[in-house]
Amino acid sequence: MGKFNFSQDLGIDLGTANTLVFVKGKGVVVREPSVVAKNNETGEIEAVGSSARNMIGRTPGNITVIRPMKDGVIADYDTTAVMMKYYIKQAQKNRSTFAKKPNVMVCVPSGITMVEERAVIDATKQAGAKEAFPIAEPFAAAIGAGLPVWEPTGSMIVDIGGGTTEVAIISLGGIVTSQSIRVAGDDMDDSIIQYIRKHYNLMIGERSAESIKMDIGSAGKPVVNEEMDIRGRDLLTGLPKTISISAEEIALSLKDTVVAIMDAVKNTLEKTPPELAADIMDRGIVLSGGGALLKNLDQVISDETKMPVFVAEDPLDSVAVGTGKSLEYMHHFRSQPSISSRSTMD
């Protein structure tokens, strides 16, 4: 296979919150929100990515902002294909028009069903891929975080994305045991919205909730109890209102989500063969994904499991980098059964 053709291959982290595209030899070239704005009257796509995300909660009646991915899987097939086509084009903008269609390695949750996996593969081909190969998200995250996935030693990864949290123990190029739960970053945002609505009769949007989570959110008791002003709509008067909220309250609102992630970690550890459990005791647990950036989360997991916990170097890029790096092992994925059939075997 000529080098020229090979360099066209792409790795795509098709996430619920963000889509990242990795080009072989260049790294991550596209980092955009998985959001599309559509005109309801004409069916035309008005905007994709950041410009569409800026429209969330601010659109006139004839424009709808769609997040085509839900819980790590495709909720709106046609919109997903259009969005991927746009990002593949963006990643290849400096290429000659005669270049071959790229092979694409695309990321899917480890708990995906056969039908959901098929939809991702078909959408990727519709978006312009020659061949599309699925790679399990925790496996990609582990490669991206620099874990020795091909060696006979146990590595544990906890990848907290927007729609799913993937926990997996990996050894010898495969997932030994894993759990995929549909509780992750979006649920944290949602918990914040519900808490503020319940305790303050104030309605805030998902973008405000996300910035609260990033600024003062934490797992467990915050080290510093900061305060933050938030604006929203008073549900009693219907008028705009500003309130002040503390980091302690936000930590309280996030408690259920953190406990659900914690339980997934413990369940996976309970199913781990003893030899690999000993490896993980030595090497610790690695966190990746946007959720890994939640303050104190590493500490809370460490306290609960009595194991060292580390946050990956670039948690937001781990999956995309791992998906891109795995292009070098394409033969390994060609010969593998599909992820959905493997996850039913777990």
N, C-alpha and C positions, 0 to 999 in steps of 0.2 A: 504494500500500500504506500503510495507516494506521500511524502511529507506534506506536500501542498494540500492534498485532500484531507489528511488527518488533522491538520491544524484548524479545520473548519468545525470540528466537533464541539458540542456545547454541553454544559451541565446546567440543568435548571432546578432551582429550589422553588417549586410552585407552592407557596405558602398561603395560609388563610389570610394573613395580614400583609405580607410582602412577597414579591417575586424577585429572585436574584438570578442573574445569568452569568455563568463562568465560561470564558472562552479559553481554550487550551493555549497555553503560552502567554496569556495576557492577564489571567486572574478574573476577578469579579468585575464585569464592565457595566452591568445594569443592576440598580437597586431601586425598585419602585414599589409603591403600595399596590396590592392586588385589588384595584378598584377601577370600575369603568362607569362613565356617565353616558347615559343613553337618552336620545330624544324619543319620547313616547309616540309622538305623532308621525315622525318619518322613519323611526327605527334606526336612524343613523347614530353612530358612536360619536359623541361630542368631545370626550376627553378620556385619556387612560393614564393611570398612575397618579403621580403627585397632584397634577392639575385637577384630576377627578376627585382626589381625596379632599382637596381644599373646598370642594363644593358640598361635602357631606353636611346635611342639616341646613344648607343655604340655597337650595335649588328652587326655581319657579316650578309651577305645576307640570309643565310639559317635559321636564328633565328628571330622570330617576337615576340616582347613584346606586350602582349594584356592586356588591362584593360577591363575585361568582363562586368563591371557594367558601365552604362552610365546614368547620371541624376537620380541616385537612383534606376534604374530598370535594369533588365538583358538585356544586348545587345548580349551576346554570351552565350547561354544556356549551352552547353557541358563544356565549359571552366569554367563557374561559378560552375557547379556541381563538377568538378575535384578539383577546388580551395577549395570549402567548405569541401570536403571529406578530403583533406590534413589538413585543420585547425581543423576539428572535431577530426581527428586522433591525432593531436598534443596536443589537449586539454585533450585527454584521455590516454596519453601515459603510465600512471602508473596504468591503470586499468587491472583487470584480464580479460582473454580472454573469460570467460564465462558470463561476465556481459551483461545485456540486452541492446538493442539499446536504445539510449536516446530519450526522448521527447525534441523537440527543439522549443523554442520561437524565432521567427525570425522577424527582424524589416523591415517594408516597409514604403515608403512615404505615407502620408495621402491622396495624390491626385492620388493614383495608380488606374489603370483600372482593371477590372475583370481578363482579360487575363494576365496582368503583375503580378497580385497577385498569380494567379494559377501557373505561371512559377516559382515564388520564392518557393512556397510550394512544387512543384514537384522536383525542383532542390535540396531542403533540404532533401527530402525523398531519392532521388537518392544518395545523399552524405552520407546516413547512418542513417537518423532519423527514429524513429518508427512512431511518429506523429509530425507534424509541425503546429504551430499556428502562424498566423501573428499578430503583434502588431504595431499600428501606431507609427511612429517615434517620433512625438512631445509628445505623451503620455508616451513613454518609457523615453524620455529625461526629462520630468517633474518628473517622479518617481525617476530617477537617480539623479536629481538635488535636491531631498529632498522636493519637493512641496507637499502640502496636497491634492493630487488628489482625494482621496475618500471622502473628506469632502464637505459640501454644501457651498463652498466658491470659488470664481473665482481665478484661477491661469493663468498667461500668460507666455508661453514659446516661445522663438524664437531659433530654432535649425538650425545653419548654417553649413551644411556639405560640402562635396566636390561637389556633383552634385545637391543637392536641398536645399532650405531654407524652413523650415516648421514653420509656425506661428500658434499657437493654443491657444484657451481659454478653460480651462479644469475645470470641476466641477462635483462632485458626480460620479467619476469613468468613465467619458465619455468626449468626445470632443464636446463642445457646438458650437463652430464655428472655422473654420480653413482655412488656405490658404497654398497651396504648390506651390512654384515656382521653376522652373528649372534654377535658377540663384544662384550660391554659390561660394565656394572657387575656383573651376576650372575656373570659368568665370573671377575671379580676376586675376589668373595666365595668362589667355588668353589675358586679357586687357593690362597687363604689356608687354607681347610679342608684341602685335600689336602696342602699343605706341612707344616702342623702335625701332621697325621696321620702323614705319612711320617717326619718328623724327631724328633717327640716322642712318638709313639704315643698321641696325645691326640685325642679326638673332640670337636669343638666344633660348635655349631649355627650356622645361617646368620645369625641375628641377632647373635651374638657376632662372626662374621667381618665383618659389615657395620660394626660399631662399631670394630673394629680398623682396617679400611680408612679409616674417617673420621678416627680419632684419630691414627694414626701411619703410615698408608699413604702412599707417594709413588712417583712415576715416576722412574726413575733413582736415583742415589745421594742419600739424604736429606741435607739441609743439617745437621740436628741428629740425631744417632743416639739418639732417645728409647727408653725401655723401657716396656713395658706388661704388667701382670699379666693373665693370662687363665685362666679356669676351664673345665674340661671333664671328660670321662670318660676315665680311663686305660684304654687298650685291653688292657693286660696284666692289670691287677688288677680292672678293672671298677668301680673306685671313683673318686669325684670327686677331682680333683687341680688344683692351681694351678701354672702355670709363668710365667716371665717371658720376653717375646719382644722383640726389638729392631726398630727401624724399618728397619734394613738388611736383616734377614731378610725382612720383609714386602715391601720393594722388590724383593728377589730373587724372591719368590713371584709377584709381579705382572708380572715381566719379559715373559713370553710374551704376555700380554694387551695390554700396552703396545706391543709390537712389531707385533702384528696390527693395532692401530689405526693405528700409524705407517705400515704398508704400505698400508692403505686410503687414507690421505692422499696418499702418494706416487703410487699408481696413478691416483688421480683427477687429480692435477696433471699426470701424464704424458699424459693424454688431453685436456688443456685446450688450446683454440685459443690461439695465441701472443698475440693482442690481449688476451684475458681474463687470460692468465697475467701479462701486464705490469700489468694493473689490480690483481691480487692481490698482486704484489710491492709495489705502492705502499700498498695498504690493509690487507694482512695477512689472517690466517685468524682466524675467530671460533669459539670453543668454546662449546657450550651443553650442557644436560642435566646430570644429577647427576654423571656421570663427569668433567665439566669441573672439578669441585671437587677432584679428586685432586691433592695437592700436587705441584708441579714439572712437571705434564704440559705446561703451556703452554711452559715452558722447554725441555723435551726435544723437543717438536715444532718449536720455533723453531730449536734447534741443528741438527736433522736437515734441515730444509727451507731454512734460511738466510732465513727470512721472519719478519716480526713476527707474533706470535700473541697474541690477546686473549681473555679470558674474558668472556662476555656479562654484563650487569649483574645479571640474576636468572636464572642458568642453569637453575634448576629450573622456572621458570615460562615460559621463552621459547616453548616449543612451544604451551602453552595460550594464552598472550597472542596469539601469531601466528595460531592457529586462530580465536580470537575476533575479532581484527582483520580477518581475511579474510572475515568475514560481510558486510563492506561491499562485497566484490567478488564476491558470490555469482553474478552473471551470468557472470563469468569462468570459474567452476568448472562452471556449468551447461553451458557450451558446449564444455568440454574433454573429450577422450576420457578413459577411465578411466586411473588411474595404472598399473594392471597392464599395460595395452596400451602405455602410454608407456615403461615400464621395459623391456619386451621390445624396444622400438625402439632403446634406448641402444646 
